[in-house]
Amino acid sequence: HERSYKDPATGKLTFNSCMNTRLGVEEVCSRQGSCFSYDADSGISFCKCKPEYGGTECEIKRLKQTTAWILSLLLGPFGVDQYYLGNIPQMILKQMTCFLGLLLLIVVRASKMPGAIVLVFPWMWDIIVIGSAPAQAKEYRTTADLPRYAFVAFSILWVGFVALAFCVMELKRRTELKRLNQEQFQNYSSAKVIA
């Protein structure tokens, strides 16, 4: 009953502040919302919180969707977005996946794609999940303060930028491999001529 409303006069736990007849309109819902009736017959009222607050008494300030999304864009592989949302197990899982992706990028010489996919997939997933709708934080969803057009435009640009970066890295790797093969062929050919 930690979230129950405690009547300041009597100290008793009650349903909510909207049911307290001694409180004025400005004093209900932790001063962050207003009361609305469930229906005309029951006489039960609930708090309707301002968009940036949540809880039965509007006592919890919600986290911002825009902040979580920007953190996901910039520091997503390190799990900073999940840390901000209070999702510690997801943060640790994301960090381990990032580490595995980096390890695959270093160890697998033939192709960088497996490491790139393991590194980028959870990152891009969170960018889409956090940006497309209010994300689930530890207790409540974030506020819906990220404009849809900004999410779509910047997400497309960001995914394109990441894809371009991986293409440039792959092109560089293939060019170096081709040069190495040409040098080996030339060295092998000149060794045959001398012998």
SULLIN-V199710 format. One record per backbone hydrogen bond with DSSP energy under -0.5 kcal/mol. CO is the residue of the C=O (numbers start at 1). NH is the residue of the N-H. Records with the same first field share a line. If there is no record, write none. Layout:
CO=NH, NH
//
This chain:
1=4
5=7, 14
7=11
12=7
14=5
16=19
17=20
19=21
20=23
24=27, 28
28=31
29=32
32=50
34=48
36=46
39=43
44=38, 39
46=36
47=49
48=34
50=53
52=62
54=60
55=58
59=61
60=54, 62
63=143
64=68
65=69
66=70
67=71
68=72
69=73
70=74
71=75
72=76
75=78, 80
76=79
79=83
80=84
81=85
82=86, 87
83=86
85=138
86=88
87=91
88=92
89=93
90=94
91=95
92=96
93=97
94=98
95=99
96=100
97=101
98=102
99=103
100=104
101=105
102=106
103=107
104=108
107=109
112=116
113=117
114=118
115=119
116=120
117=121
118=122
119=123
120=124
121=125
122=126
123=127
124=128
125=129
126=130
127=131
128=132
129=133
135=137, 142
140=137
143=65, 145
145=147
147=151
148=152
149=153
150=154
151=155
152=156
153=157
154=158
155=159
156=160
157=161
158=162
159=163
160=164
161=165
162=166
163=167
164=168
165=169
166=170
167=171
168=172
169=173
170=174
171=175
172=176
173=177
174=178
175=179
176=180
177=181
178=182
179=183
180=184
181=185
182=186
183=187
184=188
185=189
186=190
187=191
188=192
189=193
190=194
191=195
//
